[in-house]
Amino acid sequence: MTLDGTGISGQLRVVRVLRNGKRRFDPVEKERLIDAALEPGVSVAGLALEHGVNANQLRNWVKLRQDQRAENALTVLPACAASTFIPVVEAAPIARPPATTGRPTSPRVRLKASLPNGVRLELEGADAQALSAMIEALGRCDVPAG
């Protein structure tokens, strides 16, 4: 396999063939092929065909690489361990015109929360029951005792 201006070309070099027929490829060339398969707009099947590799095998290598990257990106901390406290700021009730029905209504409030994983949540115009349920849901975090 050689490199040219557009990427890689030629057959993937086999360094060993096992008794069962499985082939072991040059690791450097294999990594280059996986890198090329990860480029946007590249046909994995076409790339595999061009380099004498089964398309399913190349797709598996690509998936393994993506899984490794995802594992490296994750932290080792359990969910919510970075901060089990989620600050809740009370906002002033939103002004509403008086209800025309005779039944009493609860004041409407707005909730904004920023979670430790970067997710932002806004709940606007909620009544006290919905607000209470949301705070309870945000407060749930099973951190193992250590």
C-alpha positions in Angstrom: 0.0 0.0 0.0 1.4 3.4 -0.9 0.4 7.0 -0.2 -0.5 9.3 -3.0 -1.8 12.8 -3.2 -5.5 11.7 -2.8 -4.9 9.2 0.1 -3.9 5.6 0.0 -3.8 3.2 -2.9 -3.0 -0.5 -3.5 -3.6 -3.7 -1.6 -3.3 -3.8 2.2 0.0 -5.7 2.9 -0.5 -9.1 4.6 2.2 -9.8 7.2 0.9 -13.3 8.3 -1.7 -15.9 7.3 -3.0 -18.1 10.1 -3.9 -21.8 9.7 -7.6 -21.0 9.7 -7.1 -18.6 6.8 -7.3 -15.3 8.8 -4.9 -12.7 7.7 -2.9 -10.3 9.8 -2.2 -7.0 8.1 0.6 -4.4 8.5 -0.6 -2.4 11.5 0.7 1.0 10.1 -1.1 0.4 6.8 -4.2 -0.8 8.6 -4.3 2.4 10.7 -3.9 4.5 7.6 -6.8 2.6 5.9 -9.0 3.1 9.0 -8.1 6.9 9.0 -9.0 7.1 5.3 -12.4 5.3 6.0 -13.2 7.9 8.7 -12.9 10.8 6.3 -16.2 12.4 5.4 -17.8 11.3 2.2 -15.6 8.2 1.8 -17.3 4.9 0.8 -16.2 2.2 3.2 -17.2 -0.5 0.8 -15.4 1.1 -2.1 -12.3 1.7 0.0 -12.3 -1.9 1.2 -12.7 -3.3 -2.4 -9.9 -1.0 -3.6 -7.5 -2.4 -0.9 -8.5 -6.1 -1.0 -10.2 -6.2 2.4 -13.7 -7.4 3.2 -16.0 -4.4 3.6 -17.5 -5.8 6.8 -14.0 -6.3 8.2 -13.1 -2.6 7.5 -16.4 -1.4 8.9 -15.7 -3.4 12.1 -12.2 -1.9 12.4 -13.7 1.6 12.0 -16.3 0.8 14.6 -13.6 -0.4 17.0 -11.7 2.8 16.5 -14.8 4.9 17.1 -15.5 2.9 20.3 -12.0 3.4 21.5 -12.2 7.2 20.9 -15.5 7.3 22.8 -14.1 5.4 25.7 -11.1 7.7 25.9 -13.4 10.7 25.8 -15.5 9.5 28.8 -14.4 10.2 32.3 -14.0 7.5 34.9 -16.3 9.2 37.3 -19.8 7.8 37.8 -22.7 9.8 36.5 -23.3 12.9 38.7 -20.2 12.3 40.7 -18.6 15.5 39.5 -21.3 17.5 41.3 -24.3 16.0 43.0 -25.6 19.5 43.7 -27.6 21.2 40.9 -28.2 24.9 41.7 -31.8 26.0 41.4 -32.5 29.7 41.2 -35.9 30.9 42.1 -37.3 33.3 39.5 -40.0 35.8 40.0 -43.5 34.6 39.1 -44.6 35.4 35.5 -47.4 37.9 35.4 -50.6 36.4 34.0 -53.9 38.0 33.4 -56.5 36.9 36.0 -58.2 33.6 35.3 -61.8 33.9 34.2 -62.8 30.7 35.9 -63.7 30.7 39.6 -61.1 28.1 40.6 -57.8 29.2 42.2 -54.6 28.8 40.1 -51.1 28.3 41.4 -48.4 30.9 40.4 -46.4 30.1 37.3 -42.6 30.1 37.6 -39.6 29.6 35.5 -36.8 27.1 36.2 -33.3 27.2 34.7 -30.8 24.5 35.5 -27.3 23.8 34.2 -26.3 20.1 34.7 -22.7 19.0 35.3 -22.5 17.4 31.9 -23.2 20.7 30.2 -26.9 20.2 29.5 -29.0 23.3 30.1 -32.7 22.9 31.0 -35.3 25.6 31.0 -38.9 25.1 32.3 -41.1 28.1 31.8 -44.7 28.7 32.8 -44.8 25.6 35.1 -47.1 25.3 38.1 -45.8 24.3 41.5 -46.5 20.6 41.0 -44.5 20.5 37.7 -41.7 22.5 39.3 -41.6 20.1 42.3 -41.5 17.1 40.0 -38.7 18.6 37.9 -36.5 19.4 41.0 -37.1 15.9 42.3 -36.0 14.4 38.9 -32.9 16.6 38.7 -32.0 15.7 42.3 -31.9 12.0 41.6 -28.4 10.7 41.4 -27.3 7.3 42.5 -23.7 7.7 43.6 -22.3 4.6 45.2 -21.1 5.0 48.7 -17.4 4.6 48.7 
